[in-house]
Amino acid sequence: MYVVTGEEMGVIDRRAIEEYKIPGILLMENAALRSACIIESEYEISGKNIIVFAGGGNNGGVGLAIARHLYLAG
């Protein structure tokens, strides 16, 4: 797996949005859904309270979407 910096991710996001015409909301929703799936597969979370800390900006939006997916999954 290749890990990118925040700056590199910004370039990737902009390219996906501008060059490939992928809506930013779709990128955010896919990131959140996949993150929630990984959390569910790695941790026993059923019936437990989970706290998601989310800052401002786009990453904060992803954090809120992760929380929503985990909530809907029970």
Sequence and secondary structure as in RCSB ss.txt:
>XXXX:A:sequence
MYVVTGEEMGVIDRRAIEEYKIPGILLMENAALRSACIIESEYEISGKNIIVFAGGGNNGGVGLAIARHLYLAG
>XXXX:A:secstr
     HHHHHHHHHHHHHTS   HHHHHHHHHHHHHHHHHHHS  TT        SHHHHHHHHHHHHHHHHT 
